[in-house]
């Protein structure tokens, strides 16, 4: 088995019945891929010893590394270690040092001894290497089986991610040093449909056939990932520059930071604060912005003016304008923006007014019609959008579109 392959086994009845959303599979797949292992499969398994044992046996026959996640708790439905022991045909033994650590944790928390049966969390297959858990009582471990190995991690993401980085990766460095690590770059794209992104990058895919190009629709943005072996990192930099040129000006950032984060960083760098005035989005743009840690440094205030009366009273939009042009109009969007800037100390602002649906549309202004205004003391613009999603998506994409316009203005990248 020459190729460094991996399988991921996620254990838990709650995953199979949809009680909780899996947060471990995508994370583990990404980390293993970056570490030079080719992930062949991700499987969800019930809390059943025979099923888990059979899946571990199958994975070890076809992969260099099987990563099992979950089922290491102290209760009767936590059966992973029992199953792994059966698959490896090894007895489980008590790791005395880890058992003492668990007893100490209970003593520190409440001055009590662990309940009967809690020692199962310190039981590992004979010959396994311990992966210490700094954040919980569940013990992780790695056991070799011929050329392959099985790594067992606790289910809570906060625990297994720390264990992966601080415990499992050093083990892989010692025991699988021949792997070729991969480097990746994620580009975040807004304002283009996925098909157009793919069309614009067709030439890049042809020219850089040695790199992997992957796309993911993550509403309301598109994520484009470039990846290659670490030894070809210069090649990745060249392709990244070509990608940004092909998609300009719609690539707003790279990595993990989404649009509100990127705008916030730009506002802080320029010493600016932002104000929002929202009707159909009901404060969603302000919510997205204030979800960003540290947003108090650049978020000034937000107005939610859902009714016409609120637009008049809070932002000074004239009743005559509303009567003549309607709430969903260029004139009202610009008046909302002007009122918000005048009633705050912000340097830049945005305004959104529209028909999110599912009702309220007319032949002239169908559901999904949204006017967005943005600007500062010197320049104010407004543009109409026609969205065709449901209410939830229409509101979300409207908020993003408004934030994106402000980002272009602040970053000096606005295009017509």
Number of C-alpha atoms within 10 A of each C-alpha: 10 7 11 17 22 26 28 27 22 25 25 23 17 14 15 16 10 9 9 11 10 17 11 18 17 12 13 20 21 14 16 23 20 19 19 21 24 19 19 13 14 16 12 18 21 20 22 18 21 16 12 26 22 14 23 24 18 14 24 23 16 15 23 24 29 27 23 27 26 25 28 25 20 18 12 9 15 20 24 26 28 23 23 28 21 20 20 19 12 15 14 19 15 15 18 12 9 20 20 13 13 22 18 15 17 16 13 10 8 9 11 12 13 16 10 8 10 18 20 23 23 25 24 26 23 16 14 19 15 20 20 19 21 13 12 15 24 28 26 30 23 25 21 17 16 9 13 20 21 26 23 27 29 25 22 15 16 11 18 26 19 15 22 20 11 15 19 23 16 13 16 15 12 10 11 17 10 11 14 16 15 19 18 20 16 18 22 22 27 23 16 15 13 17 9 11 21 18 11 14 19 12 14 18 17 10 11 14 10 14 19 14 19 12 15 12 12 10 11 17 21 21 20 22 18 20 20 20 19 17 12 14 15 10 15 23 13 11 18 18 10 15 21 17 13 18 19 13 15 22 21 22 18 17 12 10 14 15 23 22 20 17 25 26 18 16 23 15 12 12 11 18 21 27 23 29 32 27 25 24 27 18 20 20 27 25 13 16 23 18 12 17 10 14 18 13 15 24 21 19 20 21 22 21 23 17 11 16 15 15 25 18 12 16 22 17 24 15 15 9 15 18 10 10 12 14 23 21 23 20 18 25 30 25 21 31 30 24 20 27 24 14 15 17 14 20 19 26 29 33 32 32 28 29 26 27 19 14 11 12 15 10 6 7 15 19 23 25 23 26 26 28 27 28 23 19 12 7 9 15 15 22 15 16 14 16 19 14 16 13 18 12 16 25 26 18 20 28 26 20 20 22 26 23 24 24 22 16 17 19 16 9 15 13 10 3
